[in-house]
Each structure stands twice: as structure tokens, then as C-alpha cells.
Amino acid sequence: MKVLFSAPAGVGHCLPLVPLAWAMRTAGHDVVLATTGRGAAGLDAVLSCGLPVVDVAPSADVDRVFGRFTSDPGFRATTRQARSPGDLAFAATVFAELAALMRDGLLAFAQTWGPDVVVHTPLDGAGPLVAAKLDVPAVQHGMSFAETTRTGFLIASAMGESWRPPVLSLDVTPPSLRLAEGLGRSMRYVPPSGGRMPVLDDRPRIALTFGTVLPSLPQLDFGDYEVVIAGTQTAAGARTLGWVPLGSLLARCSAVIHHGGAGTTLTALALGVPQLLLPQGADHFVNASAVVRSGAGVVGGDVSAVLEPQVREAAARVAQEIASLPPPSSFVSTVEEL
């Protein structure tokens, strides 16, 4: 069986697919992840996880698209008070543009390779179109608290295309924190791994990351903790590690300070690591709102707030809930049956 995984450019969109892709590959199926990554680090991140990857739009200037996205007032203004997924329709126009860049290359590859099923992220507009054109099942793989049943429809509409809903949707957010019901079957979020992990001692430390899109880090007082930066940015008094497996890093940290990106948020929740969130735009505020509701973190303020016992206890409870959900490997037979 051939399973084509499809995602827009960027680490945060590609990496959530990796655990299910590896589950399918370990079960003996042929797997390829299609994306594009000029300047967006998506290709390198997935390659470090050991999966076959194809760049379906090697000349696409992804940084130009994301640059317009983050500089547009809509990136922040329409989402600063966002507390529900419905407030995030602005992103559909951006991801429709990314999908248009990928569509022809993805279709050309798929027509040659011949997938039996296409697995795509909610913000990927190219994958569902290709599945429809080849008349093969499409599976939507969740990655954020900000997803809605209308996301795919909005992207397809912005592209001037008709939309065919997926035959199966998988939701990796813990059920107790969801803002909407009926978004798919629950699947455990497993932090993807790949890349070089630095050697760390047993000193107490705090991780700091602002993802791959936002250029600057906040200035904060970290107290007596060692601060390590997951990424290539720098900050006074902090140690920059470069791109490392986030799950492996957070397992050695007392807390994480971040922007509210979906991958960082869910990785910290899965590992029971308290979070200090500084949301900037896009889905950050929706993800941050879920963390605050759980008690596993706070938005803004001093880092000492997330080191309180009640925050640690709440983070541990959410981690237990996530661990109780069925793992990606349990969905291999479900995808086979499609």
C-alpha cells in the first residue's frame, strides 16, 4: 500500500505527520511525505526524521508568502483576542496561496507514484485536491487546537476549487481541552523525533523557542535557571542549541517559554512540562487559551508563575490524558481499510 503524506512548507506543518507516517512504514507500507521548503526548514526537519521526502515545488519562495503573512495586520489584529477556531479564517487565504504553489507538482508526482490514500494537514489545500482528482481516500491529520470543520472548505474556496471532505479525520488534541466537538477520532500526540540532541547535564533549565517564522526572542528574567534556545536565535545569557528534537529537549527542562505554536504547545502538554506562553498571532492565542484552561501554563508574566506546584500538577494531569489516547500505530489498520 502507498500512503502519500502532504503538508504545507514549514516545520510545524510537516513534523506532526511523522509519527503516523513511521507507523505506516513500520507496518510495511510505502510512505512519502510531500511538501516544499525553500527557506522554511520543512524539508530538512523531515529528512532528519528518516522519511522519504519529495519537494513538489522546489522553486517556490515560501519565505515570501510567510513574510507577508506575519507582517500583515491580520496576523495579529484578527487573532489577538481569538478564543475560538472560527476567528482564524484569515489564514485560509495564505494557505490557499501555498497550496497553489504545491498543487501542480504534487499532482504530477502523485500521478506517477500512484498513492492509495492521501494524508494531509488541515491547512494543506493541495493534498485534498490531489486525492479528489485521483479518486483516492483523503485523511485529515490534526495539528492544533484551532482547527474547524470549515478549514478545508475555506482554503478550497479561496483557490476557486470545490471541496471534498476527508473520509477520516484524526484529532491529536486532548479531548478535555477542545473548543469544538466532532473534529475527528482521538489519536495520541507523539512528539516527533529526529536530529542531533545535545549533551545536557542535570542542572535545572528552561527551554525557549519562538519557532521558525518569528524573528525575535523576548527579553525575560530567567532567574537562576540555565536557559537553552531551541532554534538559531540568540538571547543574552542563553545557550543556543540550534534545531534539536524538541521532545527530547523538553524532557530535560523544568518549563518552556514559547510563542504558542501548535507543535511546541502539544509537545509540552504531552510531556507534562509547564508553559509560559507569549502568543503573537495565527493560532497562538487559541492554543494558549487551551493551556490556560487546563492550568498547565500561563500567558505572559514572570517565569516563576509556571514553576508553582499547582501548574506542575495540572501539566502532569494533561500528560496522563494524552498518554491514555490510542497511539498512531493503532490507526494503521484503519487507514488500510480505507
Beta strands, then each sheet from edge to edge (+ up, - down):
strand 1: 2-6
strand 2: 30-35
strand 3: 53-55
strand 4: 117-120
strand 5: 138-141
strand 6: 168-171
strand 7: 185-186
strand 8: 205-209
strand 9: 226-230
strand 10: 239-242
strand 11: 255-258
strand 12: 275-277
strand 13: 297-299
sheet 1: 3+ 2+ 1+ 4+ 5+ 6+ 7+
sheet 2: 10+ 9+ 8+ 11+ 12+ 13+
end
